[in-house]
Amino acid sequence: MRFEASRAKALDQLNNFVKNNLSKYSKLRNFDFGPNIRSNISCLSPYITHGVINELEVIKKSLNKFSFAKSEKFIQEVLWRVYWKGWLELRPNVWSDYLIELSQIKQEYKSNKNYLKAIEGKTNIECFNHWVIELKEHNYLHNHTRMWFASIWIFTLELPWQLGAEFFMKHLYDGDIASNTLGWRWVAGVQTQGKHYLASEWNIKKFTNDRFQNIKLNEKACPKISKKIYSIIKKKFNNPQNLEKRDLIIFENNLSFETTNFQNQKFRKIYLVLNKNEKRFIKLSEKVLKFKSLLTEDQKKRLEKKSISCEIININEMKNIKEEIYALYPNISENLDFINSNNLNNIKFLYRKIDQFSWQYCNKGFFNFKNYIPKIISIF
């Protein structure tokens, strides 16, 4: 399994999956056959996370091949990340509180032997150790495996979910603040209070085709408890009525300007922003940073082919921009944290239409959200 950092390769992956494997997705998607056999899933998330291809491209390609009924499960999975982002946008303090908790816990656990064994893949649980190695080597894990991994981390190894979420963000090519943070909260039982996810030996054996044996887990653990309740904070995600001719900033989550709702706007210059580890609270692995850098370079080449003036800058250089400038919204992330912490009020955000429309349905759980999916995809 290899993720090549270009839009061309992302489109190849999308076309191949829709043509050859989408028809079997619903039946086979929960199986993890190992990193060398991934034909049962799309493996598009590293590209979607960075906006190299977007959700609507993927959905339209799917619907051109099969009916909504036959593609529904795959479309739901594609839109999970839109949902998670919207849920977090309405409750931003979940992210800021997570960073505070993580800072405290990191100090407490920095020399903890069980934690160090876990991140080195040296526990007494064979499958877990295997997944640690796979994560570091391939920077990807099957979604079902991520749930098992998180459950084992929290309930069998008895480690804080906050550290596990950090470990995933450090190594995943598709690391996404909303999906990752809220996914770990959900497994722990604090996202949906009192409802947790417990990995079981029979489930792991079944969906890995018996690749692992003698899996001793805590299958009776109680959900973690959090006393924090996050009320919805009403926000408006409005774009300016008239976009004047100004410069534009693009972050790592929107690296395909030519497919955005703003592709026909005549911006004077586009700045592509790299956020290296100096300005990140969660330090990413060198491989993940390299992947982001290569995707950014690929976007630059595509822009230059269209004779669009562009430049790659370090995030710290944004402080040198004094005039009003537009930016494709970076979502709740370390990029947005940088903007807010440096009071860069001259940056005016531009929001994707799919987010503007979809996030109004993120006030409750996903099962409520999915009722609106036909409506969401019908208007675009």
N, C-alpha and C positions, 0 to 999 in steps of 0.2 A: 504494500500500500504506500503510494507516494503522492503527495500533494504538490503539484508544480504551481509556482506563483505567477499565474497569468490569467487574464480573462479568457483567452483562447482555450486554455486547458479546462477552465471551468465550464465553458460552453460544450466542449467535447464530452466532459463528464456528464453534464445534464442530458445531452442528446443521446448518449449511449445508454444511460439509465432508463430514460423514457422509452426508448426503442426496444430494449432487451429485457428490462427487469421490473418495470413499474407494474406490470400485470400481476406479478407474484408478491408484490410488496406487502400487502395486508396480511397474507398468509405466513410470510417468512421473516417479517421485520424484527421480531423479538429474538431471533436466533443470533448468537455470536459464534460464528464458525472460526474465529481467529483473524489476525490482521492480514493474512494472505488471501482470505476469501470474504470479500465484502460486496459481492454482486447482489445480495438480498437487501441492501440499503443504498441510499443515494450517495453518501459521502460528500454532499454539497455544502454542509454547514460551515467549513472554513471559508468558503467563498461568499456565502450569504452573510455571514457575520461581518465581513469586511465590505459588503456592498458591491463586490466584484460582479456578482449577479444578484438580482433582487427577487423577492418573494413572488411578485407578479409575473416576472419572466418564467419562473419555474412552474407556477400554477397554469399559466396560459399554454405552455408547452405540454403539460400533462393533459389538459382538457382538449387540446388539438388531437391527442392520441386516443383518449378514452373519455367516457361520460363522467359527469360529476360523481355519480353513484359508484363507479368503479375506481375513481381516483380519490374519493372522499377522505379515506384514512391518511393518505399521503399528504393531501392538502391541509388537513388538520395539523399534522406534524410540522409542516412548513410554517404555519401561522402561529404555532406555539410561541415562537420567539417574539413575534409582534405583540402577542398577548402579554408575555412576561414584561416586555419593555413598557407597555402601557400601564400595567399594574404598578410597576415601580415608579413611573412618572407621577402617578396619582398619590404615591406614598414615599416620597424621596428620602424621608428620615430613616427608612429601613436600611438604605445604603450607608448613610452617614453614621448611624448607630453601629452598623457592622464594622466599619473601620475603627471606631473607638474600641469596640469589644476585641477586635483582632489585635490591636496594639497592646492591650493589657495581657491577653492570653499568650501572645508571642513571647513576652518577657517571662511569663510563668513557665512556659514549656520549652524554652530554647535549649535546655540541657536534659529534657525528659527522655529517658531511654526508650520507652515505648513509642514515643513520637518519632525519634530518630530512626528506630528500626522500621517503622511504618514507611517513612519517606525513602528509605533505602531498599525497601522490599525484602526485609529480613525478619518477617514475622513467622509464626508457626502455621500460617494459612497459605497453602500453596497457590491457590488461584489469585489471592490478593497480591502476593509477591509477583506473580506473572503479570498482572495488570499494571503494577508500578513500573516494571521494566518496559512493558508495551507503551505506556503513556510517555515515558521519557524518550523512547526510541522513535515512536511514530507520531507523537504529539496529538493523539486521537484515541478515543475509546468509544466502543459501541454504546448507544444510549442506555440499553438495558444494563450493560456492565457498569455504567456510571452509577446507576441506582444501587446495584449490589455493592460496589466499591464504597459508596457513601454510607450505606447501612452497616457494613462491616466496620468501617472506620469509627462510626459513632457508637454502635451498640455492642460490638464484640471487642474491639480494641479500646473502646471507651475513651476516645479522643474528641476534643471539641470540634463541632462541625465547622466552626469559623476557620480553623487551620486546614481542614480538608478542602474547603472552598478556595482558600489561598493556593493550595498545592495544585488544584486543577487549573486555576487561572495562570499559574506560572508556566504550565507545560502545554496546555491545549491550544492548538491552532485556531479553534473556533471559540476560544474563551470569550464569554459575553457576560458583562456585569449582571444584567438582569436575570438571564437564564441560569447562570451559575449560582449566584447568591440565593435566588428564590428556590432553585432546585434543591440545594443543600438544606435550606430551611424546611422544605416540604418533606424530605426524607426524615429529618430530625423530629418533625411533628410540631414545629412552631409556625410554619406557614399557614396550614390549616390546623388550628389548635386541637390537639388531642389525636390527630390522625397522622401516623408515621408510616414509613415503609420498612418492613423487616425482610431482609434477604433470607432465603431458606435453602438448605442443601438440595432438596428435590428440584427446586426451581432452577438453580444454577446448573445442576447436572443435566436437566432436560434441555435447557436452551443453549447449552454449550456442547450438546451431543456427547455427554459423558467424558468431556476432556479432563475433568477434575474429579478426584475421589476423596473420601474421608474429610469432608468439609465440616469442621466443627464450629458452629456459630451459636451466638446467643439469639435464639428464635422466640424468646418470651419477654424481651425487653419492653419497658414502658416508654411512651413518647417523652421527649424532652419538654420541659415546661418553660414558657416565657410569660412574664406578667405584662409585657408591653403590648399595647393595642394601638394600631396605626389607623387613624381616621383619614378619610380621603381629603386631600387638599385640592380644591378646584383650581385648575389652571387653564389658560387659553393658549392654544397652539395655532396662533394666527400668523399668516405671512403678510408682509407689507402689501398695500393695495397696488402700488406702482413701484416696480423695481427700477431704481435709477442706475445709471451706468457706473458701477463701482467694482472694486475687487472682491474676490470670493475666497473663503477659506474652506478647505476640505480636510476632514479628519479620517482616521483609519476605518471608520464604519461606512463610508460612502465612496469607495474607490472605483466608481464607474459613472463619472459625471454624464457621459453620453446617454445614460438610461434614466436619468433623474427627471423630475418634473420641470427642471430649470435649464435643460440642455439648450433651449433656443434663446435664452437670455444672453445678451452681449456684455459679458463681464470684461473689464479691462485686463485683468490678470487673475490667475488662480494660484493660490498658495496651497501646496500639499504639505500637511503638518506631520512630522515624525515626533512621537513622544517616547523618548528613550528612558532608561531606568532611573536617571537622575531625578526625574519629576514624577515618578510613580511610587505610590506607597507599596503596592504589590509588585515586587520585582519579577519581571518576566525572564524566562530562560533565553539564552542567546539564540537558540533556534527559532523561537517564537518572534523575537525582535527582528531576526533576519527575514522571516517570512513576511512580516509586515512591511519591512523595507523594500523587499523585492516587489510586492504587490503595488507599493507606492510608485516605484520606478516604472512598473508596467503601465500604470495610469498616466504617468508623465509622458511616456512615449506615445500613447494613444492620443493624448491631448495635442502634442506637438505635431502629430501627423495631420491634425485638423487645423493646424496653424493657430492654435490657442496659446497665448503666452502663459507660461506656468513656471513655478519654481518650488523646489522642495526646501522646506525650512524646518529647523528645530522648534519645538513648541515654545521655548523660551523667547524666541525671536518675535513672537506675536506681541510682546510688550513694546516693541519698537514701532508698531503700527499705531499711529495717533488718530488718523481720520476714520470716519465711520466706514465699516466694512461688513459685508454679509458673510455668513458661515452656514453651511449645511449642518443642521443640528446634530451634535455629537452624542445625543442621548445622555442619560445619567451615566457617568463614567469618570475616569481620572482626567480625561480631557476637559470635561465640563467643570470638574473640581478646580482645575488650573485656572480656567477663565474666571470662575467665581472668586477664588481666593486672591486673585490679582486684580479684581475689580475692573475687568476689561469690558466696560460698559459700552464701548464703541462698536462691539460686535453684535450684529443683529441677526437672529437666527431665521433660517428658512426650513420649514417642515415638509416632510413628504406627505403627499395626499393620503396614502394608505394609512399612515399613522394618525393624521388629523381625523380621519373618519373612524378608524378602528378603535382608537383609545377610549372613546366614549363608552365602549362596551366592556372595558376592563375593570369596571368598578366591583365586579363580583368574581366568582370562580370561572375556570375555563369552560365548564359544562354549560354555563350561561353564555359565555362568549361564542362557543361553537354554534349556537343556534342562529347567530348572525352571520356566519361565514358565507352562506349563499348570497346574502345581501351585500356583504363586503366585496366579494369577487365580481358581482354582477355590475357594479358601477364603474369598474376600471377597465 
